Amino acid sequence: MRLEKLWWGLCGVATTMAARKIASAALHDEDGEPKLSKTTRRNSSLGLMFALATASGVLLAFGDLLQEHRKQIVDVGP
């Protein structure tokens, strides 16, 4: 049981690191500058709304993933 928890923990860490790297590459250029328009950079509330929309989308997708995983566990059962 402990090895299984360790395995899931390592999978979670690897997934988190990959997601952060992909998100960073998508949102920043090679110099580390944000890939946002000048209007977005000038208007901080628009940038905040963009960040909140992105974060809520990620959380909803993660919730769907967990729900599907729970359904699979219940279907297999002991």
C-alpha positions, 0 to 999 in steps of 0.5 A: 500500500505504501509503494502505491501511495509513493507511486501516485505521489511521484506521478502527481509530482511529474504531472504538476511539473510537466503542466507548469512547464507547458503552461510557462512555455505557452504564456511566455516567450524565450526572454521570459516576457509574457505573451500578452497584448499591450492592452492586457499588460496595461490593464491589470484587471483584464490580466487578472480576469484572464488568469482567473478564467484560466485557473478556473478552467484548470480546476474544472478539468481536474475535477472532471478527471477526479470524478471519472477516476472515482467512477472507474474505481467504483465500477471495478470495485473490490 
